[in-house]
Amino acid sequence: MATVIGWVLGIYLTCYVPLTTYDLIITLVYEAPFPFGVLLGNRILNVVYKMQCFLNVFIYGWKNIMFRNAYLKMLGKNNTVDPNI
């Protein structure tokens, strides 16, 4: 379970820190209205930040057998993964 938390936290920080740093620097350097390039960079980093939520589903399915079995059950697959393997 500790590896799952490590993966989730690592992905979260990888996606969150660039956006926060960018926003902090932009707030200190520019005044409104922001140039187009600044707004585009902010939009791209917002997408990267939101990808973290999308990636969590795959991390939990990959690293946690209980989640993997629940995903298989949701998809209508009757075969489950043995947790003793």
ChimeraX commands (.cxc) that place a marker at each C-alpha (Angstrom):
marker #1 position 0.00,0.00,0.00 radius 0.5
marker #1 position 2.91,2.33,0.66 radius 0.5
marker #1 position 4.03,2.03,-2.96 radius 0.5
marker #1 position 0.56,3.05,-4.16 radius 0.5
marker #1 position 0.64,6.14,-1.95 radius 0.5
marker #1 position 4.15,6.91,-3.20 radius 0.5
marker #1 position 3.06,6.64,-6.84 radius 0.5
marker #1 position -0.05,8.77,-6.30 radius 0.5
marker #1 position 1.86,11.42,-4.36 radius 0.5
marker #1 position 4.65,11.43,-6.94 radius 0.5
marker #1 position 2.22,11.90,-9.83 radius 0.5
marker #1 position 0.34,14.58,-7.89 radius 0.5
marker #1 position 3.49,16.58,-7.20 radius 0.5
marker #1 position 4.72,16.13,-10.77 radius 0.5
marker #1 position 1.46,17.58,-12.09 radius 0.5
marker #1 position 0.82,20.19,-9.37 radius 0.5
marker #1 position 4.19,21.82,-8.72 radius 0.5
marker #1 position 4.75,23.19,-12.27 radius 0.5
marker #1 position 1.33,24.88,-12.31 radius 0.5
marker #1 position 1.77,26.40,-8.87 radius 0.5
marker #1 position 5.27,27.63,-9.65 radius 0.5
marker #1 position 4.17,29.06,-12.99 radius 0.5
marker #1 position 1.19,30.85,-11.43 radius 0.5
marker #1 position 3.35,32.29,-8.67 radius 0.5
marker #1 position 5.98,33.59,-11.10 radius 0.5
marker #1 position 3.38,35.01,-13.50 radius 0.5
marker #1 position 1.58,36.78,-10.65 radius 0.5
marker #1 position 4.81,38.40,-9.51 radius 0.5
marker #1 position 6.08,39.36,-12.98 radius 0.5
marker #1 position 3.03,40.37,-15.04 radius 0.5
marker #1 position 0.06,42.62,-14.42 radius 0.5
marker #1 position -3.40,42.04,-15.92 radius 0.5
marker #1 position -4.23,41.76,-18.77 radius 0.5
marker #1 position -1.83,38.89,-19.36 radius 0.5
marker #1 position -0.22,38.31,-22.76 radius 0.5
marker #1 position -1.57,35.45,-24.89 radius 0.5
marker #1 position 1.53,33.30,-24.36 radius 0.5
marker #1 position 1.13,33.50,-20.59 radius 0.5
marker #1 position -2.53,32.46,-20.81 radius 0.5
marker #1 position -1.67,29.58,-23.15 radius 0.5
marker #1 position 1.03,28.33,-20.79 radius 0.5
marker #1 position -1.42,28.49,-17.90 radius 0.5
marker #1 position -4.02,26.54,-19.90 radius 0.5
marker #1 position -1.51,23.82,-20.83 radius 0.5
marker #1 position -0.33,23.43,-17.24 radius 0.5
marker #1 position -3.96,23.25,-16.05 radius 0.5
marker #1 position -4.51,20.31,-18.40 radius 0.5
marker #1 position -1.36,18.61,-17.06 radius 0.5
marker #1 position -2.61,19.19,-13.51 radius 0.5
marker #1 position -6.01,17.67,-14.28 radius 0.5
marker #1 position -4.36,14.64,-15.88 radius 0.5
marker #1 position -3.35,13.61,-12.36 radius 0.5
marker #1 position -6.95,12.62,-11.62 radius 0.5
marker #1 position -7.05,10.56,-14.81 radius 0.5
marker #1 position -3.76,8.81,-13.98 radius 0.5
marker #1 position -4.86,7.82,-10.45 radius 0.5
marker #1 position -7.36,5.33,-11.86 radius 0.5
marker #1 position -4.60,3.51,-13.70 radius 0.5
marker #1 position -2.16,3.64,-10.79 radius 0.5
marker #1 position -4.68,2.09,-8.40 radius 0.5
marker #1 position -5.65,-0.54,-10.97 radius 0.5
marker #1 position -2.02,-1.40,-11.59 radius 0.5
marker #1 position -0.75,-1.50,-8.02 radius 0.5
marker #1 position -3.78,-2.53,-5.89 radius 0.5
marker #1 position -5.35,-5.96,-6.41 radius 0.5
marker #1 position -8.64,-5.02,-4.73 radius 0.5
marker #1 position -9.10,-2.08,-7.10 radius 0.5
marker #1 position -8.10,-4.24,-10.06 radius 0.5
marker #1 position -10.73,-6.84,-9.14 radius 0.5
marker #1 position -13.35,-4.07,-8.75 radius 0.5
marker #1 position -12.46,-2.69,-12.19 radius 0.5
marker #1 position -12.76,-6.16,-13.73 radius 0.5
marker #1 position -16.12,-6.64,-12.02 radius 0.5
marker #1 position -17.35,-3.25,-13.33 radius 0.5
marker #1 position -16.30,-4.21,-16.86 radius 0.5
marker #1 position -18.28,-7.45,-16.60 radius 0.5
marker #1 position -15.29,-9.76,-16.37 radius 0.5
marker #1 position -15.86,-12.63,-13.95 radius 0.5
marker #1 position -12.22,-13.60,-13.61 radius 0.5
marker #1 position -10.43,-11.96,-10.71 radius 0.5
marker #1 position -6.78,-11.67,-9.83 radius 0.5
marker #1 position -5.55,-13.89,-7.00 radius 0.5
marker #1 position -4.05,-11.67,-4.25 radius 0.5
marker #1 position -1.65,-14.45,-3.22 radius 0.5
marker #1 position 0.34,-14.29,-6.45 radius 0.5
marker link #1:1,2 radius 0.2
marker link #1:2,3 radius 0.2
marker link #1:3,4 radius 0.2
marker link #1:4,5 radius 0.2
marker link #1:5,6 radius 0.2
marker link #1:6,7 radius 0.2
marker link #1:7,8 radius 0.2
marker link #1:8,9 radius 0.2
marker link #1:9,10 radius 0.2
marker link #1:10,11 radius 0.2
marker link #1:11,12 radius 0.2
marker link #1:12,13 radius 0.2
marker link #1:13,14 radius 0.2
marker link #1:14,15 radius 0.2
marker link #1:15,16 radius 0.2
marker link #1:16,17 radius 0.2
marker link #1:17,18 radius 0.2
marker link #1:18,19 radius 0.2
marker link #1:19,20 radius 0.2
marker link #1:20,21 radius 0.2
marker link #1:21,22 radius 0.2
marker link #1:22,23 radius 0.2
marker link #1:23,24 radius 0.2
marker link #1:24,25 radius 0.2
marker link #1:25,26 radius 0.2
marker link #1:26,27 radius 0.2
marker link #1:27,28 radius 0.2
marker link #1:28,29 radius 0.2
marker link #1:29,30 radius 0.2
marker link #1:30,31 radius 0.2
marker link #1:31,32 radius 0.2
marker link #1:32,33 radius 0.2
marker link #1:33,34 radius 0.2
marker link #1:34,35 radius 0.2
marker link #1:35,36 radius 0.2
marker link #1:36,37 radius 0.2
marker link #1:37,38 radius 0.2
marker link #1:38,39 radius 0.2
marker link #1:39,40 radius 0.2
marker link #1:40,41 radius 0.2
marker link #1:41,42 radius 0.2
marker link #1:42,43 radius 0.2
marker link #1:43,44 radius 0.2
marker link #1:44,45 radius 0.2
marker link #1:45,46 radius 0.2
marker link #1:46,47 radius 0.2
marker link #1:47,48 radius 0.2
marker link #1:48,49 radius 0.2
marker link #1:49,50 radius 0.2
marker link #1:50,51 radius 0.2
marker link #1:51,52 radius 0.2
marker link #1:52,53 radius 0.2
marker link #1:53,54 radius 0.2
marker link #1:54,55 radius 0.2
marker link #1:55,56 radius 0.2
marker link #1:56,57 radius 0.2
marker link #1:57,58 radius 0.2
marker link #1:58,59 radius 0.2
marker link #1:59,60 radius 0.2
marker link #1:60,61 radius 0.2
marker link #1:61,62 radius 0.2
marker link #1:62,63 radius 0.2
marker link #1:63,64 radius 0.2
marker link #1:64,65 radius 0.2
marker link #1:65,66 radius 0.2
marker link #1:66,67 radius 0.2
marker link #1:67,68 radius 0.2
marker link #1:68,69 radius 0.2
marker link #1:69,70 radius 0.2
marker link #1:70,71 radius 0.2
marker link #1:71,72 radius 0.2
marker link #1:72,73 radius 0.2
marker link #1:73,74 radius 0.2
marker link #1:74,75 radius 0.2
marker link #1:75,76 radius 0.2
marker link #1:76,77 radius 0.2
marker link #1:77,78 radius 0.2
marker link #1:78,79 radius 0.2
marker link #1:79,80 radius 0.2
marker link #1:80,81 radius 0.2
marker link #1:81,82 radius 0.2
marker link #1:82,83 radius 0.2
marker link #1:83,84 radius 0.2
marker link #1:84,85 radius 0.2
view
